[in-house]
Every structure is written in structure tokens, then in C-alpha cells.
């Protein structure tokens, strides 16, 4: 068995890598089996395909499908399985999770530049000058569309913590960071900024505007 653990917060790059692997597997006439969030009889599925000698590529793209029982089973049987297995996660996996796979494996991690996180964390009232300075640097390495999508996701994360911090599924360190950033907003300023970003998204999708230029203007106007 060949095992690849593919993860990282640069989701665009990791997903592109996954698509390339799948394309190559199809050229080799391999069967592609995607395993969802709640797989039924996962062990049996892997074993059944292996019995018939059909070369297959299995993709597990929901980390909660990989429980302790499955990892223990894989450790015992991986030498008997003539399959390719990819564990794909849109985010950075905990090192303890990776180390649980004490079997031969390849690990590929795709990380976003640290500056993008500095930019996202700089979004709060009274900090527009610093945000714009970092945004200019980030835009040299990431596309404006990708920056905007990461900002939108970050705002959604902030909103989740704002609405119900106790039931959010974020690790403690991330929840604390988001809470600190939220504390710099009042209820009106956060709502206004989210609304402005939503309006910018609609305008960009329905007309030809310069996304980066308008994002800069929105930050300057709403976070001054």
C-alpha cells in the first residue's frame, strides 16, 4: 500500500495537487474511490477491492472518517493491501495525528505565506493603514481573488465565534485569537464591515471592477 497524507492551509495548492494525482491515476486506468464523511464498512471496502486485484486509488477527504480503530487496522494490514490511499485535509493536520500512522507514508503539506495570516488578523477598526500595508505585500504572491476568498472565510470564522463561541469547532488557540480580534470591534462596526465585503463580492461578480483596489477602499473606509 502507498499512503499519502496531503494537507495544509493553502487549500488551492493542495486541491490542485489532489486533482493532478487523480488525473494521473485515471490515465493508468485505476479506479477512483472517494470515501465520504461517514463511510460504511471502510475496512471491508478497502479489502474487497484488494481481493479482486483491481488497482484502486482511495481518497479520504473527511478526517473524522479516520478514527483510532481504522488506524490500528491499517497498521496491521497495510502490507497486504495493493492500493493507493490518500488522506486529504483542507487545513493543517495535528502532528500527533500524523505520527499515529507509524507505517511508511509520504507527507505533503501546502502552507500559506505567514503574511496572509498577519493581514487577516490585522482586520479591525483603527488599523486600516497597517492592514493595507500588509495587503500590498501579500498581493505580490497571492491573487486578489484568493486573498478575498480567504478574507471571506476568516470573517465567517469570526462570525461563528461571535454567535456561539462555546459550540464552535475551532481549537482553543484559534478560538482565542478570533475572540481577541472580535473584541476590537463593536457590534455595529463588525456588521458594517461584513456588509461592505458582501456588497463588494456581489459587485465583483456582476460587473467588471478592480477587486484589489475596491478591497483597499473598503478597508480604508470602514476600518479607519
C-alpha positions as CSV (number, residue, x, y, z in Angstrom):
1,X,0.0,0.0,0.0
2,X,1.1,3.5,-0.8
3,X,-0.1,6.1,1.7
4,X,-0.1,9.9,1.0
5,X,-1.2,12.4,3.7
6,X,-2.0,15.6,1.8
7,X,-2.8,18.7,3.9
8,X,-2.2,22.4,4.5
9,X,-3.9,25.7,4.8
10,X,-3.1,26.6,1.2
11,X,-6.2,24.8,0.1
12,X,-5.9,26.0,-3.5
13,X,-2.5,24.4,-4.0
14,X,-3.3,21.2,-2.1
15,X,-6.5,20.7,-4.1
16,X,-4.7,21.3,-7.3
17,X,-2.2,18.6,-6.3
18,X,-5.0,16.2,-5.5
19,X,-6.6,16.8,-8.9
20,X,-3.3,16.1,-10.6
21,X,-2.9,12.8,-8.8
22,X,-6.5,11.8,-9.7
23,X,-5.9,12.7,-13.4
24,X,-2.7,10.6,-13.4
25,X,-4.5,7.7,-11.8
26,X,-7.2,7.8,-14.4
27,X,-4.6,7.7,-17.2
28,X,-3.3,4.5,-15.5
29,X,-6.9,3.1,-15.7
30,X,-7.1,3.0,-11.9
31,X,-10.5,3.0,-10.1
32,X,-11.0,6.2,-8.1
33,X,-13.0,5.7,-4.9
34,X,-13.9,8.7,-2.8
35,X,-14.8,8.0,0.8
36,X,-17.1,10.5,2.4
37,X,-17.6,11.8,5.9
38,X,-19.5,8.8,7.3
39,X,-18.1,5.8,5.5
40,X,-19.9,2.5,5.9
41,X,-17.6,-0.6,6.3
42,X,-14.5,1.3,5.3
43,X,-12.2,-1.6,6.2
44,X,-14.3,-4.0,4.1
45,X,-14.3,-1.6,1.2
46,X,-10.5,-1.4,1.1
47,X,-10.2,-5.2,1.5
48,X,-12.8,-6.1,-1.1
49,X,-11.2,-4.0,-3.8
50,X,-7.8,-5.5,-3.0
51,X,-9.1,-9.1,-3.3
52,X,-10.0,-8.7,-6.9
53,X,-6.6,-7.3,-7.9
54,X,-8.1,-4.1,-9.2
55,X,-5.7,-1.3,-8.8
56,X,-7.5,1.5,-7.0
57,X,-6.9,4.9,-5.6
58,X,-8.9,5.6,-2.4
59,X,-9.4,9.2,-1.2
60,X,-10.5,10.0,2.3
61,X,-11.3,13.7,2.4
62,X,-13.1,13.9,5.8
63,X,-10.7,13.5,8.7
64,X,-13.4,12.2,11.1
65,X,-13.6,9.1,8.9
66,X,-10.1,8.2,10.1
67,X,-10.7,7.0,13.7
68,X,-8.4,5.1,16.1
69,X,-9.9,1.8,15.1
70,X,-9.2,2.3,11.4
71,X,-5.6,3.4,12.1
72,X,-4.9,0.3,14.2
73,X,-6.4,-1.9,11.5
74,X,-4.3,-0.2,8.8
75,X,-1.1,-0.7,10.8
76,X,-1.8,-4.5,10.9
77,X,-2.9,-4.9,7.3
78,X,-1.1,-2.3,5.1
79,X,1.4,-4.8,3.8
80,X,-1.4,-6.9,2.3
81,X,-3.1,-4.1,0.6
82,X,-2.2,-3.3,-3.0
83,X,-3.9,0.1,-3.1
84,X,-3.0,3.8,-3.1
85,X,-4.6,5.7,-0.3
86,X,-4.7,9.5,0.1
87,X,-5.8,11.2,3.3
88,X,-6.7,14.7,2.2
89,X,-7.4,17.5,4.6
90,X,-8.2,21.2,3.9
91,X,-6.2,22.5,6.8
92,X,-3.1,21.7,8.8
93,X,-3.2,18.3,10.5
94,X,-2.1,17.9,14.1
95,X,1.4,16.3,14.2
96,X,0.1,13.7,16.7
97,X,-2.5,12.6,14.2
98,X,0.2,12.2,11.5
99,X,2.5,10.3,13.9
100,X,-0.2,7.8,14.7
101,X,0.4,6.4,11.2
102,X,3.5,4.6,12.1
103,X,3.7,3.0,8.7
104,X,5.6,4.0,5.5
105,X,4.0,7.1,4.2
106,X,4.6,10.3,2.2
107,X,3.5,13.6,3.6
108,X,2.9,16.7,1.6
109,X,2.0,20.0,3.3
110,X,1.0,23.2,1.5
111,X,1.2,26.3,3.7
112,X,0.1,29.8,3.0
113,X,2.6,32.6,3.4
114,X,2.6,33.9,7.0
115,X,1.8,37.4,5.7
116,X,-1.7,36.4,4.7
117,X,-2.5,35.5,8.3
118,X,-0.9,38.7,9.5
119,X,-3.3,40.5,7.1
120,X,-6.4,38.6,8.2
121,X,-5.6,39.2,11.9
122,X,-5.0,42.9,11.2
123,X,-8.6,43.5,10.2
124,X,-10.2,45.6,12.9
125,X,-11.1,49.3,13.4
126,X,-8.3,51.8,13.7
127,X,-5.8,49.5,12.0
128,X,-6.5,50.2,8.3
129,X,-3.1,51.7,7.5
130,X,-1.3,48.6,8.7
131,X,-3.8,46.3,7.0
132,X,-3.3,48.0,3.7
133,X,0.5,47.8,4.0
134,X,0.4,44.1,4.6
135,X,-2.3,43.6,1.8
136,X,0.1,45.2,-0.7
137,X,2.8,42.8,0.2
138,X,0.5,39.7,0.2
139,X,-0.9,40.7,-3.3
140,X,2.6,40.2,-4.7
141,X,2.4,36.4,-4.1
142,X,-1.3,35.6,-4.0
143,X,-4.1,36.5,-6.4
144,X,-6.6,39.1,-5.4
145,X,-9.4,36.5,-5.8
146,X,-7.7,34.1,-3.4
147,X,-7.0,36.8,-0.9
148,X,-10.6,37.9,-1.0
149,X,-11.8,34.3,-0.6
150,X,-9.6,33.8,2.5
151,X,-10.8,37.1,3.9
152,X,-14.4,35.9,3.4
153,X,-13.7,32.6,5.2
154,X,-12.0,34.4,8.0
155,X,-15.0,36.7,8.5
156,X,-17.2,33.7,8.6
157,X,-15.0,32.2,11.3
158,X,-15.2,35.4,13.3
159,X,-19.0,35.3,12.9
160,X,-19.2,31.8,14.2
161,X,-17.3,32.7,17.3
162,X,-19.4,35.8,17.8
163,X,-22.7,33.9,17.6
164,X,-21.7,30.9,19.7
165,X,-18.1,30.6,20.8
166,X,-18.8,27.7,23.1
167,X,-20.1,25.4,20.3
168,X,-17.6,26.4,17.6
169,X,-15.4,23.5,16.5
170,X,-12.2,25.5,16.5
171,X,-9.1,24.5,18.5
172,X,-8.6,26.6,21.7
173,X,-5.7,28.6,20.3
174,X,-7.7,29.7,17.2
175,X,-10.8,30.4,19.2
176,X,-8.8,32.7,21.5
177,X,-7.2,34.5,18.5
178,X,-10.6,35.1,16.9
179,X,-12.1,36.3,20.2
180,X,-9.3,38.8,20.7
181,X,-9.8,40.1,17.2
182,X,-13.6,40.3,17.7
183,X,-13.1,42.3,20.9
184,X,-11.6,45.1,18.9
185,X,-15.0,45.5,17.0
186,X,-18.2,46.8,18.4
187,X,-21.5,45.2,17.2
188,X,-22.1,47.9,14.6
189,X,-18.5,48.2,13.1
190,X,-18.3,44.4,12.6
191,X,-21.7,44.3,11.0
192,X,-20.8,47.2,8.7
193,X,-17.6,45.7,7.6
194,X,-19.2,42.3,6.8
195,X,-21.9,44.0,4.8
196,X,-19.4,46.1,2.9
197,X,-17.4,42.9,2.0
198,X,-20.6,41.1,0.9
199,X,-21.6,44.1,-1.3
200,X,-18.1,44.1,-2.8
201,X,-18.4,40.4,-3.6
202,X,-21.7,40.9,-5.4
203,X,-20.3,43.9,-7.4
204,X,-17.2,42.0,-8.4
205,X,-19.3,39.0,-9.6
206,X,-21.8,41.1,-11.5
207,X,-19.6,43.8,-13.0
208,X,-16.0,44.5,-14.1
209,X,-14.3,46.2,-11.2
210,X,-10.8,46.1,-9.8
211,X,-11.2,43.8,-6.8
212,X,-8.0,44.7,-5.1
213,X,-8.5,48.4,-5.5
214,X,-12.0,48.2,-4.1
215,X,-11.0,46.0,-1.2
216,X,-8.4,48.6,-0.3
217,X,-11.0,51.3,-0.4
218,X,-13.4,49.2,1.7
219,X,-10.8,48.6,4.4
220,X,-9.8,52.3,4.4
221,X,-13.4,53.5,4.6
222,X,-14.8,51.0,7.2
223,X,-11.8,50.4,9.4
224,X,-10.4,53.9,9.6
